[in-house]
Amino acid sequence: MKSKISILLTHYREVQVTWSCIASILDSQYSSFNIVAIDNSLRSTDETTIKKNCFDQGVQFKVLEESSGPIEFDRSVYWYRSSSNTGYAGGMNLGAEIARSANPDFLLLLNNDTIVSPLFLSTFLEAVSEQANSKDFGFASCTILTHPEEKVWYSGGRINLVRGSGVHWTDQLKNDPLQETDFISGCCMLCRPEVYRNLSGMDESFFLYLEDVDLCLRAKKAGYKLYFAPQVELHHRVGSSTGGEESEIPVYYSNKNRIKLMHKHFGGLTLLRFYLFFIPSRMIKALIYIAKGQEHLAKAMMNGIKNELLPSHHGA
């Protein structure tokens, strides 16, 4: 009997990007799955576009507020209109809770700007098959290539406590077997639903960026192992959902959340080492932004830092 997979997506405005992801999943040769998409865009036009595209392909599209039936594993797309933008973390948590009623064997947390191959689901499940039933199986990811360049963006990684962030390895390890790793990118995370529940999902206070690093730290503290499957690949339009990695939203949250992450998990000398690197490096980064005429990025970075250190201040 095939394992049942609920694939969780968070959508925010880039409707063609989200549709490319959904369309690639629907082309899968694996059939026992559903897609639960949380719409954080706060506009109905995106839902209409996805609904029409699904209809044109003969795919069941159900708006969850209107659907009273159960969630099935029949390649259907389930769309939930969020009343507010809950960020990536909140969207994934809501998707996991919705999928829970269907009792999936696996959750697959996937960025909406990814593209998968027809064999992706089957090869991923095969790669983790020997470990997936172990009590200490936490999360698994795969080789992630940039799209359209096809450069290795993630092939395992580690958590750098000096920088306060996850570091991606970029070695090409395509033929290697499943292996343990220190850090799993939130771009693609496969897990058992009970693992996600035991960890209370993603910390929604991160909203966007570094929620994956926080989840990895908590998973390891709870005794779970993290795995990387080199032989499984997907493509990632890096930063397309947030305007690119060097735009205001990523700059704001990546700096803000590095401080949040380090204060949440560490103290003493570890935290001191972080600040000894972080403060001068941010000063240099701000000067680089200004020299390039990107004062808006320098402002976003400083606002992120200020709003985390001085919570009474708000605004990116």
Secondary structure, 3 states (H helix, E strand, C coil): CCCCEEEEEEECCCHHHHHHHHHHHHCCCCCCEEEEEEECCCCHHHHHHHHHHHHHCCCCEEECCCCCCCCCCCCCEEEEECCCCCHHHHHHHHHHHHHHCCCCCEEEEECCCEECCCCHHHHHHHHHCCCCCCCCEEEEEEEEEECCCCCEEECCEEEECCCCEEEECCCCCCCCCCEECCCCCCCEEEECHHHHHHCCCCCHHHCCCCHHHHHHHHHHHCCCEEEEEEEEEEEECCCCCCCCCCCHHHHHHHHHHHHHHHHHHCCHHHHHHHHHHHHHHHHHHHHHHHHCCCHHHHHHHHHHHHHHHCCCCCCC
